[in-house]
Amino acid sequence: MKAINKYVTLLVVMVTLLVACNGNASVTPTPEPTEEAVALPTPNVNIATGPDVETAARAYFELWKSEAYPEMYDHLSRLTKDALTAEAFEASHRDTAIKLTMQAVDFQVLSSMLNLSTAQVNYQVEYETALLGTISRQTIMNMTLEDGAWHVQWEAGMMLPELAGGNYLELVIESPARGNIYASDTSGNYPLVTYEDVVTVTVTPGGIEEGTEGDMVSLLAEIFMRNEDSIYEEYANVADYQYAIIGDITAEVAEQYSGRLTAFPAIGLQSFKARFYHDSGIAPHVVGYVLNVPAENLEYYQRLGYTGDEKIGYSGLEAWGEEYLAGTHGADLYVKDLQGQVLTKISEADAKPAQSIYTTIDSQLQYWLQQSMGDNIGAIVVLERDTSKVLAMVSSPGFDANVFVGPYYTSYSIAEVTQNPDNPMYNRAAQGVYPPGSVFKVVTMAAALETGVFTKDYPYYCDSLWTELDGWTGKDWTYDRGFAASGMLTLQQGLMRSCNPWFWHIAYTLWNDGYHTAIPDVAAGFGLGKPTGIEIPEFAGNINMTPSDINEYVQMAIGQSTLQNSPLQIANFMAAIGNGGTLHQPSVVERIGLMGQEPVYQFEPTEIGQLPVTPENLEAIREAMVTVIRNPAGTANFQFSSNYPWNVAGKTGTAENPLGRSHAWFAGYTFEENEDRPDIAIAILLENAGEGSEMAAPLFRRIVSLYFSNMENAGGIMPWESAPYIPAQPDEN
């Protein structure tokens, strides 16, 4: 039976193989699906998508462009943060920015490669630099996916490929000599600031030999062109073993006086080379001064290409003209390895010499006006009438900028300037703003005429007291001085007499007639309450363009209330009155350039407005201002003799001061119309000095006399002098 079964099984296998090999064998067809057949569902494929790597890279680049280093650090991978602190990360970027003198940085994504949890972004970085132009490189950013976001695997090659592997940048800077500052062409371009061999002159009180002090002081007064009392004061409170600095002179001057100076054992001479402000500072508030780069601004200047140990302009033209006076630094940028070996030079730039600034300042006029101020605190501004070039700008007290550069000046010497309660570093001419007092009556007269409510011949009785405004009685200056009332006056005569009741009446009438802003509108048109545009710092002052009530309006009419104006602004509108109505932008810069070469800047008068006054009304104002000086009843007539040789127009001013005595003003202009000597406009302000006609008007007389006599006529003696430029002793006053 086993054998039979074996054969049966073999037979079945053979039959099956024969059927499979027979191509003609019939195959039962697969039946077609019927309409009732149910279709299989579409497969649902889920593919997880990660954040876009290029978007993440661009977000990082935006932070880099704004130098948001802490936020950039937040985007770094965990592995990077483990190896690099936030402080080191930021320091690396800042150091690179400094070495590149980077001003801005930009990026462009070029391509990217993506794996499951890592990515690589190829990008171009472009640095705009101060010294080396544009530096562009292609480099890569490696990124890793952490917590569902891309993070940067940072290394230094991302900033520049050359920095990979611990390499670093070294910038070698060549600094040109700082440019000079000179006085105007008309004063022979006298040097105001130059780089010189300098000698500091000192006195050690303990070394003064008996019987020699008078001769020693006389010699120092001669050398420094100062009065002897000021020399004594320098060392009066100094211990015998200490020295007092008298001042700085050039080595050339020291050589001229060498034998006489060394004859006095108490006199010390200390030599050095530095930036030197001549004559102890001519126009120091215009010229300004230099200081070491402040620590808080060090990186800013380093990224401009400074080494950081230079002195930079800190005020006045020294600061305004820094880009010209500093020149263009030269630079060589190297890549070094960890051993300090140079691998390559990335870029280089040649140094370019500094430019010099030629000012509009008349050095002689400026010097003698500085000597004319005595102990008065205040300011003088002298402009060329038809252009507003500044011929002199005096702020008193002044200061000697050499204290900031001379190596032998002590912190005490510097404190005498910087901590002086009289604030000698404050430019009262351009930054000082004060109530203008009666010089503002020129503006009020213009408003009165322009509204048409008044004419130049309109009559008004100028009494000593004014009672038109209910609840308040105003006093004319004649009342306080014990003089008789001025009586019936035309509007022009009201300005000549500076009659307060006349101008209170103008404001009272204009207000009641609906002209509530006529006076401030005209004041704004005269350039008050806004910057003049001069190169050095200034304050705009204040005009209330919408007076709150008639009381404020009445006080505004005589230059009080909330009015605050600078001597520069007053001088500028006086120039416009004198030249026919054109306001110019004041300037202290004549030209900029290298001597003998085409200047990079040349002054041209810049018109900034026209006075809002018709020619007829302007002429009425000019006529009235002449009578202030020429008419025997004019408030300044007693300061100008009948044979005073120059044609001048002016206005006195005495501004009430709630903190003390009144401020003394005088402002005006000349009309010589001399082709060889341009006419000038002047404003004078003396703080707490009293009457403008008594204190400021004499200075106006001196300025005009000096200017038109080529500095030969001092214009008489000032109330505080015993002789021209010599302050009177207390008993003489």
Secondary structure as the mmCIF struct_conf table of DSSP 4:
data_model
#
loop_
_struct_conf.conf_type_id
_struct_conf.id
_struct_conf.beg_label_comp_id
_struct_conf.beg_label_asym_id
_struct_conf.beg_label_seq_id
_struct_conf.end_label_comp_id
_struct_conf.end_label_asym_id
_struct_conf.end_label_seq_id
HELX_RH_AL_P HELX_RH_AL_P1 LYS A 2 CYS A 21
TURN_TY1_P TURN_TY1_P1 GLY A 23 ASN A 24
HELX_LH_PP_P HELX_LH_PP_P1 THR A 28 THR A 34
TURN_TY1_P TURN_TY1_P2 GLU A 35 GLU A 36
HELX_LH_PP_P HELX_LH_PP_P2 ALA A 37 PRO A 43
HELX_RH_AL_P HELX_RH_AL_P2 VAL A 53 LYS A 65
TURN_TY1_P TURN_TY1_P3 SER A 66 GLU A 67
HELX_RH_AL_P HELX_RH_AL_P3 TYR A 69 ASP A 74
TURN_TY1_P TURN_TY1_P4 HIS A 75 HIS A 75
STRN STRN1 LEU A 76 LEU A 76
HELX_RH_AL_P HELX_RH_AL_P4 ARG A 78 ALA A 83
BEND BEND1 LEU A 84 LEU A 84
HELX_RH_AL_P HELX_RH_AL_P5 ALA A 86 LEU A 100
TURN_TY1_P TURN_TY1_P5 THR A 101 THR A 101
STRN STRN2 MET A 102 LEU A 114
BEND BEND2 LEU A 116 SER A 117
STRN STRN3 THR A 118 THR A 129
BEND BEND3 ALA A 130 LEU A 132
STRN STRN4 THR A 134 GLU A 146
TURN_TY1_P TURN_TY1_P6 ASP A 147 GLY A 148
STRN STRN5 ALA A 149 GLN A 153
HELX_RH_3T_P HELX_RH_3T_P1 ALA A 156 MET A 158
TURN_TY1_P TURN_TY1_P7 MET A 159 MET A 159
HELX_RH_3T_P HELX_RH_3T_P2 PRO A 161 GLY A 166
STRN STRN6 TYR A 168 GLU A 174
HELX_LH_PP_P HELX_LH_PP_P3 SER A 175 ASN A 180
STRN STRN7 ILE A 181 TYR A 182
HELX_RH_3T_P HELX_RH_3T_P3 ASP A 185 SER A 187
TURN_TY1_P TURN_TY1_P8 GLY A 188 ASN A 189
STRN STRN8 PRO A 191 VAL A 203
HELX_RH_3T_P HELX_RH_3T_P4 PRO A 205 GLY A 207
HELX_LH_PP_P HELX_LH_PP_P4 ILE A 208 GLU A 209
TURN_TY1_P TURN_TY1_P9 GLU A 210 GLY A 211
HELX_RH_AL_P HELX_RH_AL_P6 GLU A 213 PHE A 224
TURN_TY1_P TURN_TY1_P10 MET A 225 MET A 225
HELX_RH_AL_P HELX_RH_AL_P7 GLU A 228 TYR A 235
TURN_TY1_P TURN_TY1_P11 ALA A 236 ASN A 237
BEND BEND4 VAL A 238 VAL A 238
TURN_TY1_P TURN_TY1_P12 ASP A 240 TYR A 241
BEND BEND5 GLN A 242 GLN A 242
STRN STRN9 ALA A 244 THR A 250
HELX_RH_AL_P HELX_RH_AL_P8 ALA A 251 GLN A 256
TURN_TY1_P TURN_TY1_P13 TYR A 257 TYR A 257
HELX_RH_AL_P HELX_RH_AL_P9 SER A 258 LEU A 261
TURN_TY1_P TURN_TY1_P14 THR A 262 ALA A 263
BEND BEND6 PHE A 264 PHE A 264
TURN_TY1_P TURN_TY1_P15 PRO A 265 ALA A 266
STRN STRN10 ILE A 267 TYR A 277
HELX_RH_3T_P HELX_RH_3T_P5 HIS A 278 SER A 280
BEND BEND7 ILE A 282 ALA A 283
HELX_RH_AL_P HELX_RH_AL_P10 PRO A 284 VAL A 287
STRN STRN11 VAL A 290 ASN A 292
HELX_LH_PP_P HELX_LH_PP_P5 VAL A 293 PRO A 294
HELX_RH_3T_P HELX_RH_3T_P6 ALA A 295 ASN A 297
HELX_RH_AL_P HELX_RH_AL_P11 LEU A 298 GLN A 302
TURN_TY1_P TURN_TY1_P16 ARG A 303 GLY A 305
BEND BEND8 GLY A 308 GLU A 310
STRN STRN12 LYS A 311 GLY A 313
BEND BEND9 SER A 315 SER A 315
HELX_RH_AL_P HELX_RH_AL_P12 GLY A 316 TRP A 320
TURN_TY1_P TURN_TY1_P17 GLY A 321 GLY A 321
HELX_RH_AL_P HELX_RH_AL_P13 GLU A 322 LEU A 325
BEND BEND10 ALA A 326 ALA A 326
STRN STRN13 THR A 328 THR A 328
STRN STRN14 GLY A 330 LYS A 336
TURN_TY1_P TURN_TY1_P18 LEU A 338 GLN A 339
BEND BEND11 GLY A 340 GLY A 340
STRN STRN15 VAL A 342 ALA A 349
STRN STRN16 LYS A 352 LYS A 352
HELX_LH_PP_P HELX_LH_PP_P6 PRO A 353 GLN A 355
STRN STRN17 SER A 356 THR A 359
BEND BEND12 THR A 360 THR A 360
HELX_RH_AL_P HELX_RH_AL_P14 SER A 363 SER A 372
TURN_TY1_P TURN_TY1_P19 GLY A 374 ASP A 375
STRN STRN18 GLY A 378 GLU A 384
TURN_TY1_P TURN_TY1_P20 ARG A 385 THR A 387
STRN STRN19 LYS A 389 LYS A 389
STRN STRN20 VAL A 390 SER A 396
BEND BEND13 PRO A 397 PRO A 397
HELX_RH_3T_P HELX_RH_3T_P7 ALA A 401 PHE A 404
TURN_TY1_P TURN_TY1_P21 VAL A 405 VAL A 405
TURN_TY1_P TURN_TY1_P22 PRO A 407 TYR A 408
HELX_RH_AL_P HELX_RH_AL_P15 SER A 411 THR A 418
TURN_TY1_P TURN_TY1_P23 GLN A 419 GLN A 419
TURN_TY1_P TURN_TY1_P24 PRO A 421 ASP A 422
TURN_TY1_P TURN_TY1_P25 PRO A 424 MET A 425
BEND BEND14 TYR A 426 TYR A 426
TURN_TY1_P TURN_TY1_P26 ARG A 428 GLN A 431
STRN STRN21 TYR A 434 TYR A 434
HELX_RH_3T_P HELX_RH_3T_P8 GLY A 437 PHE A 440
HELX_RH_AL_P HELX_RH_AL_P16 LYS A 441 THR A 451
TURN_TY1_P TURN_TY1_P27 GLY A 452 GLY A 452
BEND BEND15 VAL A 453 VAL A 453
TURN_TY1_P TURN_TY1_P28 LYS A 456 ASP A 457
STRN STRN22 PRO A 459 CYS A 462
BEND BEND16 SER A 464 SER A 464
STRN STRN23 LEU A 465 TRP A 466
BEND BEND17 LEU A 469 LEU A 469
TURN_TY1_P TURN_TY1_P29 ASP A 470 GLY A 471
STRN STRN24 GLY A 474 LYS A 475
HELX_RH_AL_P HELX_RH_AL_P17 TRP A 477 ARG A 481
TURN_TY1_P TURN_TY1_P30 GLY A 482 GLY A 482
HELX_LH_PP_P HELX_LH_PP_P7 PHE A 483 ALA A 485
STRN STRN25 GLY A 487 THR A 490
HELX_RH_AL_P HELX_RH_AL_P18 LEU A 491 ARG A 497
TURN_TY1_P TURN_TY1_P31 SER A 498 SER A 498
HELX_RH_AL_P HELX_RH_AL_P19 ASN A 500 ASN A 512
TURN_TY1_P TURN_TY1_P32 ASP A 513 GLY A 514
TURN_TY1_P TURN_TY1_P33 HIS A 516 THR A 517
HELX_RH_AL_P HELX_RH_AL_P20 ALA A 518 GLY A 525
TURN_TY1_P TURN_TY1_P34 PHE A 526 GLY A 529
BEND BEND18 LYS A 530 LYS A 530
BEND BEND19 GLU A 535 ILE A 536
STRN STRN26 ASN A 542 ASN A 542
BEND BEND20 MET A 545 THR A 546
BEND BEND21 SER A 548 ASP A 549
HELX_RH_AL_P HELX_RH_AL_P21 ILE A 550 MET A 556
TURN_TY1_P TURN_TY1_P35 ALA A 557 GLY A 559
TURN_TY1_P TURN_TY1_P36 SER A 561 THR A 562
STRN STRN27 GLN A 564 ASN A 565
HELX_RH_AL_P HELX_RH_AL_P22 PRO A 567 ASN A 579
TURN_TY1_P TURN_TY1_P37 GLY A 580 GLY A 580
BEND BEND22 GLY A 581 GLY A 581
STRN STRN28 THR A 582 HIS A 584
STRN STRN29 SER A 587 SER A 587
BEND BEND23 VAL A 588 VAL A 588
STRN STRN30 VAL A 589 GLY A 593
TURN_TY1_P TURN_TY1_P38 MET A 595 GLY A 596
BEND BEND24 GLN A 597 GLN A 597
BEND BEND25 VAL A 600 VAL A 600
STRN STRN31 TYR A 601 GLN A 602
STRN STRN32 GLU A 607 GLN A 610
BEND BEND26 PRO A 612 VAL A 613
HELX_RH_AL_P HELX_RH_AL_P23 PRO A 615 ARG A 630
BEND BEND27 ASN A 631 ASN A 631
TURN_TY1_P TURN_TY1_P39 PRO A 632 ALA A 633
BEND BEND28 GLY A 634 GLY A 634
TURN_TY1_P TURN_TY1_P40 THR A 635 ALA A 636
HELX_RH_3T_P HELX_RH_3T_P9 ASN A 637 GLN A 639
BEND BEND29 PHE A 640 PHE A 640
TURN_TY1_P TURN_TY1_P41 SER A 642 ASN A 643
BEND BEND30 TRP A 646 TRP A 646
STRN STRN33 VAL A 648 ALA A 655
TURN_TY1_P TURN_TY1_P42 PRO A 658 LEU A 659
BEND BEND31 GLY A 660 ARG A 661
HELX_LH_PP_P HELX_LH_PP_P8 SER A 662 SER A 662
STRN STRN34 HIS A 663 THR A 670
STRN STRN35 ASN A 674 ASN A 674
TURN_TY1_P TURN_TY1_P43 GLU A 675 ASP A 676
STRN STRN36 ARG A 677 ARG A 677
STRN STRN37 ILE A 680 LEU A 686
TURN_TY1_P TURN_TY1_P44 GLU A 687 ASN A 688
HELX_RH_AL_P HELX_RH_AL_P24 GLY A 692 MET A 695
TURN_TY1_P TURN_TY1_P45 ALA A 696 ALA A 696
HELX_RH_AL_P HELX_RH_AL_P25 ALA A 697 PHE A 708
TURN_TY1_P TURN_TY1_P46 SER A 709 MET A 711
BEND BEND32 GLY A 716 GLY A 716
TURN_TY1_P TURN_TY1_P47 PRO A 719 TRP A 720
STRN STRN38 GLU A 721 ALA A 723
TURN_TY1_P TURN_TY1_P48 PRO A 724 TYR A 725
STRN STRN39 ILE A 726 PRO A 727
HELX_LH_PP_P HELX_LH_PP_P9 ALA A 728 GLN A 729
TURN_TY1_P TURN_TY1_P49 PRO A 730 GLU A 732
#
